[in-house]
Amino acid sequence: MGRAGVREAVFRYRDKIAIAFLLAVALCLLRGKTLALGEPAEDWLDAFGCLIMVLGHALRVLALRHIGPRSRTHVLGAQRLVTDGPYAVVRNPLYLGNWFIAVGLCVISQLRWLLPGGPILAFLLYYAAARAEEERLLEQFGETYRQYCEATPRFLPRVLLSRQGWRTFFHAGAAQHVLKTKEYQAFLSSAACVSLFELIEHLRRARGLG
C-alpha cells in the first residue's frame, strides 16, 4: 500500500481511529502522569478545554450549513464543489473544527505527554484525510479545483484579518443542512468524552493520584 492508499484508509476509518485513540487516552488517564496542578487550577484548565471544544463545534456547524449531509459519507468524491462560507476561507473547515475538539480533549485530559503530542497526532490524522479527499476532488473537478486550492489554504486562513473575510466566513447557509447531518451526535460524543475524563479524574483524586 502506497502513500495514497494509506491516506485513503485513514479517510475511510478516521472515525474509528479517533475512537480508538480516545479509549487509549482514557486508559492512560487511569495511571498516567498528569500536570497535578491542584484542584482549582485543574478545574480552570477543564473549562478552557471545553471552550476550545465549543469553538470546534461552532466551526463544524458553520461548515455544515453549506456542505450538508455529505459530511457524513466515507466515500471519496462529491456531487458539487462547495466554495462558499467557511469553504471560501479554508478548504477543510470540518477537519479544522475536529482538530479544535481534539485539542480541547487533550487539555481536559491534562496528561503530560498528550498536551504536546495529542494536537500533533490529531493534525496528522486530519491532514492525511484531507489529502485523500483533495486528490479525488482534483481528479473529479480538474482545473476548477486546482484554482480553488491555489486561492484557498488547506487549514490556516489568510483573509480573516479583514472585515470582508469575517463576513465570508460567517455567511449563512441552509440551517436545515445541520439538522440532516444529525450533528447532535457529535455534541453528545464530545459530552460523553468529557464526562468520562471527569469521572476518571474523580477516581484519581479519590485514590490520591492527583
C-alpha positions in Angstrom: 0.0 0.0 0.0 1.5 3.3 -1.1 1.1 6.7 0.5 -2.1 7.4 -1.4 -3.6 4.1 -0.2 -2.6 4.9 3.4 -4.3 8.3 3.1 -7.5 6.7 1.7 -7.5 4.2 4.5 -7.1 7.0 7.1 -10.0 8.8 5.5 -12.3 5.8 5.5 -11.6 4.8 9.0 -10.9 8.3 10.5 -13.8 7.9 13.0 -12.7 4.5 14.2 -9.1 5.8 14.6 -10.4 8.7 16.7 -12.5 6.5 18.9 -9.6 4.0 19.4 -7.3 6.9 20.4 -9.8 8.3 22.9 -10.1 4.9 24.5 -6.4 4.7 24.8 -6.3 8.1 26.4 -8.9 7.1 28.9 -6.8 4.0 29.8 -3.7 6.2 30.2 -5.6 8.6 32.4 -6.1 5.8 35.0 -2.4 5.6 35.7 -0.6 8.2 33.6 1.1 11.3 34.9 -1.0 14.5 34.7 0.0 18.1 35.4 -1.1 17.7 39.0 -1.7 21.5 39.3 -4.2 21.3 42.2 -8.0 21.1 42.0 -8.8 24.8 41.4 -6.2 25.1 38.5 -7.3 21.8 37.0 -10.9 23.0 37.0 -10.0 26.2 35.2 -8.0 24.1 32.7 -11.0 21.9 32.2 -13.1 24.9 31.5 -10.5 26.2 29.0 -10.6 22.8 27.2 -14.4 22.9 27.0 -14.2 26.4 25.5 -11.8 25.1 22.8 -14.2 22.2 22.1 -17.2 24.6 21.8 -15.1 26.6 19.2 -14.6 23.4 17.2 -18.2 22.5 17.3 -19.2 26.0 16.2 -16.8 25.8 13.3 -18.4 22.5 12.3 -21.9 23.9 12.4 -20.9 26.8 10.2 -19.4 24.4 7.7 -22.3 22.0 7.8 -24.7 24.8 6.9 -23.0 24.7 3.5 -21.9 21.2 2.9 -24.9 19.3 4.5 -25.2 15.5 4.9 -22.3 14.7 2.6 -20.0 15.4 5.5 -21.1 12.0 7.0 -20.1 9.9 4.0 -17.0 7.7 3.9 -16.9 7.7 0.1 -14.4 9.9 -1.6 -15.8 12.4 -4.1 -18.6 15.0 -4.1 -21.7 15.9 -6.1 -20.6 19.5 -6.3 -17.7 21.7 -5.2 -18.5 23.8 -2.1 -16.6 27.0 -2.1 -18.8 29.4 -0.1 -19.0 30.4 3.6 -16.1 28.8 5.6 -15.1 26.9 2.5 -14.1 30.2 0.9 -11.7 30.8 3.8 -10.2 27.3 4.3 -10.6 24.1 2.3 -11.3 21.9 5.3 -13.3 23.7 8.0 -14.8 20.5 9.3 -11.4 18.9 9.9 -10.2 22.2 11.4 -13.2 22.0 13.8 -12.4 18.4 14.6 -8.9 19.4 15.4 -10.0 22.1 17.9 -12.3 19.5 19.5 -9.3 17.1 19.8 -7.1 19.8 21.3 -9.8 20.6 23.8 -10.0 17.0 24.9 -6.2 16.9 25.2 -6.3 19.9 27.5 -9.1 18.4 29.6 -7.1 15.1 30.0 -4.1 17.1 31.4 -1.8 14.2 30.6 1.7 15.4 30.3 2.5 13.5 27.1 -0.8 14.2 25.5 -0.8 18.0 25.8 2.1 18.4 23.3 1.6 15.1 21.4 -2.2 15.0 21.0 -2.6 18.1 18.8 0.2 16.8 16.6 -1.3 13.4 16.2 -4.7 14.9 15.5 -3.2 17.1 12.9 -1.5 14.2 11.2 -4.8 12.3 11.1 -6.8 15.1 9.6 -4.0 16.1 7.3 -3.9 12.6 5.8 -7.7 12.5 5.4 -7.8 15.9 3.8 -5.0 15.0 1.3 -7.0 11.8 0.3 -10.1 14.0 -0.3 -8.1 16.6 -2.2 -6.6 14.0 -4.6 -10.0 12.7 -5.5 -11.5 16.1 -5.9 -8.7 17.2 -8.2 -9.5 14.2 -10.4 -13.2 15.0 -10.3 -13.2 18.7 -10.8 -9.8 19.3 -12.5 -8.7 22.8 -13.2 -11.6 24.3 -11.2 -10.5 22.6 -8.0 -6.8 23.4 -8.8 -7.7 27.1 -8.9 -9.7 26.8 -5.7 -6.7 25.2 -4.0 -4.4 28.0 -5.1 -6.8 30.6 -3.8 -7.8 28.9 -0.6 -5.5 27.5 2.1 -5.9 24.0 3.5 -6.3 24.8 7.2 -4.8 28.2 8.1 -7.0 31.1 6.9 -5.4 34.2 5.3 -8.4 36.5 4.9 -9.8 36.7 8.5 -7.7 39.8 9.2 -10.1 41.8 7.0 -13.8 42.6 7.7 -14.8 41.1 4.4 -13.0 37.8 5.4 -15.1 37.5 8.5 -18.3 38.2 6.6 -17.4 35.5 4.1 -16.6 33.1 6.9 -19.9 33.6 8.7 -22.0 33.8 5.6 -25.2 31.9 6.3 -26.0 28.6 4.6 -29.0 26.4 4.9 -29.9 25.7 8.6 -31.7 22.5 7.7 -28.5 21.0 6.5 -27.2 20.9 10.0 -30.3 19.0 11.1 -30.0 16.5 8.3 -26.4 15.7 9.4 -27.5 14.7 12.9 -24.7 16.9 14.3 -26.2 16.5 17.7 -24.4 13.1 17.7 -21.1 14.9 17.6 -22.1 17.1 20.6 -23.3 14.0 22.5 -20.0 12.2 21.8 -18.0 15.1 23.0 -20.1 15.4 26.1 -19.6 11.7 26.8 -15.8 12.0 26.4 -15.7 14.9 28.8 -17.8 13.1 31.3 -15.6 10.0 31.1 -12.5 12.1 31.6 -14.0 13.9 34.6 -15.1 10.5 36.1 -11.5 9.2 35.8 -10.2 12.5 37.3 -12.5 12.0 40.2 -11.3 8.4 40.7 -7.7 9.6 40.5 -8.3 12.1 43.2 -10.1 9.5 45.4 -7.0 7.3 45.1 -4.6 10.2 45.8 -3.1 10.2 42.4 -3.8 13.9 41.8 
